């Protein structure tokens, strides 16, 4: 039973890992400060990807959900 705490932690992380809301925003520019349009931006941990707009800006967001899957 040495692995039981690790198993319980993994199950808890799976059940509650996506229960939290987040917002990640920013802009992408080159070394001269010029906006980069259509650059891919990925939030690896959440497996979310978006592209920058004409001004080089992006937004990745997830609303908080309950265990039943309803938005908070």
URNORPE-V781138 format. One record per pair of residues at least 24 apart in sequence whose C-alpha atoms are under 10 Angstrom apart, sorted by the first residue. I is the first residue (numbers start at 0). GAP is how many residues later the second one is. Records with the same first field share a line. If there is no record, write none. Layout:
I: GAP ; GAP
This chain:
14: 52
15: 49 ; 50 ; 51
16: 29
17: 28 ; 44 ; 45 ; 46 ; 47 ; 48 ; 49
18: 43 ; 44 ; 45 ; 46 ; 47 ; 48 ; 50 ; 52 ; 53
19: 42 ; 43 ; 44 ; 45 ; 46 ; 52
20: 40 ; 41 ; 42 ; 43 ; 44 ; 50 ; 51
21: 38 ; 39 ; 40 ; 41 ; 42
22: 36 ; 37 ; 38 ; 39 ; 40
23: 34 ; 35 ; 36 ; 37 ; 38
24: 32 ; 33 ; 34 ; 35 ; 36
25: 26 ; 30 ; 31 ; 32 ; 33 ; 34
26: 25 ; 26 ; 28 ; 29 ; 30 ; 31 ; 32
27: 24 ; 25 ; 27 ; 28 ; 29 ; 30
28: 26 ; 27 ; 28
29: 26
